[in-house]
Amino acid sequence: MPVVIQYVVERDGEAKMTFASKQQADAYDKMLDLAEMMQEIIGRSALLGESQTEALSLYLAQQKDELLLALQGKAKTVKKAREEQAAEPEQSADEAEPIAELAEAA
């Protein structure tokens, strides 16, 4: 019988996502931490509803590298990153970002 190791990312006692590698689980957990911090900042503005704030926070956390470049005023680098991202082949369903799962859970 094969032994399968799975890494589960949990938030508030609820399993959010399951990964085959610890590195992927850690990266996803860090992304959720960042999204949580951003949600707190964006939520202070009262410009968006709770679900919109959560969705925007998750999106910005996923785009962390590009966002950091933009905040540093490196517009040319951001444009280049966008072009490189557009040139990448689309992800398969197995590799796709698990945000849809989070949106359904909310």
Buried (B, 14 or more C-beta within 10 A) or exposed (E): EEEEEEBEBEBEEEEBBEBEEEEBBEEBBEBBEBBBEBBEEBBEEEEBEEEEBBBBBBBBBBBBEBBEBBEEEBEEBBEEBEEEEEEEEEEEEEEEBBBEEBEEEE
